[in-house]
């Protein structure tokens, strides 16, 4: 079940960002995702809005990655992150043990692009952001 506009705005205020519209739409309708995605044979997690603050407070993530908002991951060590250091934030992955942004791997220019391409491509592991 999706989140209300008011709740989305509260979480955005917490992080000091405005989520991209396609992500806001996803939060308002689908809400979250946790599934194995064939034929890519990869697991994809998009956290529910209620999980975002806790996920971002874990491991001092906000201190290590200013401008980052974790929205999900691969269900294991890789975190799916919006990089809000840019005017138009992109999605990257960061390992939970990464020390700085140099470890970021570009995944998609938007959530819509990620969801469209993911069944075919799965996670990208060789391109830095």
C-alpha positions in Angstrom: 0.0 0.0 0.0 1.3 3.5 -0.9 2.1 6.4 1.3 0.2 9.7 1.5 1.5 12.9 0.1 1.7 14.4 3.6 3.9 11.5 4.8 6.1 11.7 1.7 6.6 15.4 2.3 7.5 14.8 6.0 10.2 12.3 5.0 11.5 14.7 2.3 11.7 17.4 5.0 13.6 15.1 7.3 16.3 14.6 4.6 16.1 18.2 3.2 15.3 17.0 -0.3 12.5 16.7 -2.8 12.2 13.2 -4.2 12.0 12.8 -8.0 8.4 12.6 -9.2 8.6 9.0 -10.4 9.8 7.9 -6.9 7.1 10.0 -5.2 4.6 8.3 -7.5 6.0 4.8 -6.7 5.8 5.6 -2.9 2.2 6.8 -3.3 1.0 3.8 -5.2 3.2 0.6 -5.0 4.9 1.7 -1.8 7.7 -0.9 -1.7 9.2 -3.8 -3.6 11.0 -6.9 -2.4 11.4 -9.5 -5.1 13.6 -11.7 -7.2 13.6 -10.3 -10.7 14.0 -12.7 -13.6 15.5 -13.0 -16.1 18.2 -10.9 -14.6 18.3 -13.3 -11.6 18.9 -10.5 -9.2 17.0 -9.5 -6.0 15.7 -5.9 -5.8 14.4 -4.1 -2.7 12.8 -0.7 -2.7 12.0 0.1 0.9 8.7 1.4 2.2 8.7 5.1 3.1 8.4 4.1 6.8 11.8 2.3 6.6 13.8 5.1 5.0 14.8 7.1 8.1 16.0 4.1 10.0 17.8 2.7 7.0 19.6 6.0 6.5 20.5 6.3 10.2 22.2 2.9 10.3 25.9 2.8 10.1 26.3 6.6 10.2 25.4 6.5 6.5 24.3 10.2 6.4 27.6 11.3 7.9 29.7 9.2 5.5 27.7 10.2 2.4 26.3 13.7 2.7 23.6 14.1 0.1 22.7 10.4 0.0 19.3 8.8 0.7 19.2 5.0 0.8 15.9 3.7 -0.7 16.7 0.0 -1.0 19.3 -2.4 -2.3 20.0 -6.0 -3.2 18.7 -7.5 0.0 22.3 -8.0 1.2 25.3 -5.6 1.3 24.6 -3.3 -1.6 22.5 -0.2 -0.9 20.4 1.6 -3.6 21.0 5.3 -3.0 19.8 8.6 -4.5 22.7 10.9 -4.9 21.3 14.3 -4.1 24.6 16.1 -4.6 23.4 16.7 -8.1 20.5 18.9 -9.2 18.9 15.9 -10.8 19.7 13.0 -8.4 20.7 9.6 -9.9 20.6 6.1 -8.4 23.8 4.5 -7.4 24.8 1.5 -5.3 27.1 1.6 -2.4 28.4 -1.3 -0.3 27.5 -1.1 3.4 31.2 -0.9 4.2 32.0 1.9 1.6 34.0 4.8 3.1 33.2 7.5 0.5 31.5 8.4 -2.7 34.3 7.0 -4.8 32.8 3.5 -4.3 29.5 4.5 -5.9 28.4 2.5 -9.0 25.9 4.2 -11.3 22.6 2.2 -11.7 20.1 4.5 -13.4 19.1 8.1 -14.1 15.7 7.6 -12.5 13.6 5.0 -10.6 11.5 4.5 -13.8 14.6 3.7 -15.8 15.9 1.3 -13.1 12.6 -0.6 -12.9 12.3 -0.7 -16.7 15.9 -2.0 -17.3 16.4 -4.1 -14.2 14.7 -7.3 -15.5 17.2 -7.2 -18.5 20.3 -5.9 -16.8 20.1 -6.6 -13.1 22.6 -4.8 -11.0 25.5 -2.9 -12.6 28.9 -3.7 -11.0 31.6 -2.0 -13.1 30.7 1.6 -13.7 31.5 4.2 -11.1 29.2 7.2 -10.6 
